[in-house]
Amino acid sequence: MFFSGIVHAHSGLRWILLVLLIAATTNAFKKWKNKEKFDDLDNKLSLFTLIFAHIQLLLGLFLFVKSGKVMLSGLDMANAVARFFTVEHTLGMLAAIVLITLGRIQSKKITEDALKHKKIFVMFLIALLLILISIPWPFRGLGTNWF
């Protein structure tokens, strides 16, 4: 029951992360193009995106260790489900979380507002694309559901 709860939390929280990531990315793009000020709302939006990405990371690490879908030894690359969860999903999501983290950290070090927005836009957009590719969508035949 505990394990099932973690699976559902990890699956359900992805929607919050996706909404935050899309909102932060579109906001950064709009404000970068319009050369708008980087305000407190922009800071909080990127912060909450980072926080939810890291929550997903912690839940995902737990599932990586405990899930029967991950093969830590004797991985047969012909097994699509095991390969996806052991390699593709894990590496794609780790790369996306690194990009979100770096985008947030690097944007805080930039003094010019337009460049802050540009940094968040570029890093978060690449992370968003990686996440969308790495999610085990139900239509991919990996034995997963929408939630």
C-alpha positions, 0 to 999 in steps of 0.5 A, a space after each residue: 500500500 505504501 509503495 502504491 501510494 508513492 507510485 500514485 504520488 509520483 505519477 500524479 505530481 507530474 501533472 503539477 510539475 508539467 503545469 509549472 514548467 509550461 507556465 514558467 517557460 511561457 512566462 520567461 519567453 514572453 517576458 524575455 521578448 518584451 524585455 520585462 522586469 524579472 519580478 518576485 512572481 518570476 522568481 517564485 514560479 521558477 522556485 516552485 518548478 524547481 521544488 516540484 522537480 526535486 520532489 519528483 526526483 526523490 520519489 523517483 529515486 525511491 521507485 528506482 530502488 524498489 520498483 520491479 520495473 527497474 533491473 539493476 542487474 542483468 538488464 536485458 535491453 530487448 525488454 522494452 519496459 525494463 530498458 525504458 524504466 532503467 535507462 531511458 526514463 531515469 536518464 531523461 528525467 535526471 538530465 531534465 532536473 539538472 537543466 531545471 536546477 542549473 537554469 534556476 541557479 544560473 538565472 539568479 547570478 545574472 543581473 540583466 532581467 532579459 537575460 534571466 528570462 532567456 536563461 530560464 526559457 532555454 533551460 526549462 524548455 529543453 527540460 520540458 522536452 526531455 520530460 515529455 519524451 521520458 514520461 511513460 505515457 499510457 499509449 507507449 505500451 509500458 504498463 502505465 496509467 494516466 495517474 
